[in-house]
């Protein structure tokens, strides 16, 4: 198995360091190997793209604003609220027992790991 981060794609996070500090947004993409994440409307960079008439979409050139990755340690998971007042938490893990069903219909118990919010203790 590869490395895992404390945030996943789709999580609501708050930026806790850097020029976009205090901004909340959704995680769009995760890069576990680089320990980086892309958050919507955070770390916007201007990208100069040339016109490409040969492509099937016939892209027009120009300057496009796109999100660049930021380090995962600069974001915290949001439990409640929005914007600078959003309440954040650290992420913990807990093993819980679940009942699984085999293809033949018989059931058995197994354990799986779930993420929990350290601030509230509830499952994420």
Secondary structure, DSSP 8 states (H G I E B T S, - for coil): -----S--TT-EEEE-SSTTTT-EEEEEEEETTTTEEEETTSSEEEEEE--BTTSTT-B--EEEEEE--EEGGGEEEEEE--GGG-EEE-EEEEEEEEEEE-TTS-EEEEEEEEEEETTT--B-
